[in-house]
């Protein structure tokens, strides 16, 4: 493989130049060499490292942990990181399944054509019936807030919750 400019290298991996510059800034991926004018060039070593970075990223590993995993070349540590990520994904999947159950129960419980509105007390009862304890409900709200803050605010208002309590619910725990 010949040396590639940052533009060619970024296009080869379907990444933006700014992504490669960011990876360099955080010490994750360095160019193999620089020209006398400061142009970055990437070679086979950088290509192999970037392939590892992209694989770990695809597994959901945080960028901050990837450099350590690659640099340590500790197969046990790498395997452990992947196992930990797998377990975290399992927890997330289970939480999402519980959310699905809660929504199904809410839809079954709520006759959209009736004048009865879903309020805080009915929603909490549905969540509890779906197996949510206080901690699980707090995590649900945190995830909702993180992913869709405006929709979360609207949802809480639709449950006829007072503004002060909404502010408390939306605060990170």
Long-range contacts (C-beta under 8 A, 24 or more apart in sequence): 1-43, 1-44, 1-47, 2-43, 3-32, 3-33, 3-41, 3-42, 3-43, 4-41, 4-42, 4-43, 5-39, 5-40, 5-41, 5-42, 6-31, 6-39, 6-40, 6-41, 6-42, 9-42, 9-46, 9-47, 9-50, 12-47, 13-50, 13-54, 23-50, 23-53, 23-63, 26-63, 26-64, 26-67, 27-67, 28-53, 28-63, 28-66, 28-67, 29-53, 59-85, 60-85, 60-88, 60-89, 61-85, 95-136, 95-139, 95-140, 95-143, 98-130, 98-131, 98-132, 98-136, 99-140, 101-130, 101-131, 102-126, 102-127, 102-130, 102-132, 105-129, 105-130, 117-158, 117-160, 118-158, 118-159, 119-159, 119-160, 120-159, 120-160, 120-161, 123-159, 138-173, 141-169, 141-170, 142-172, 142-173, 145-170, 145-172
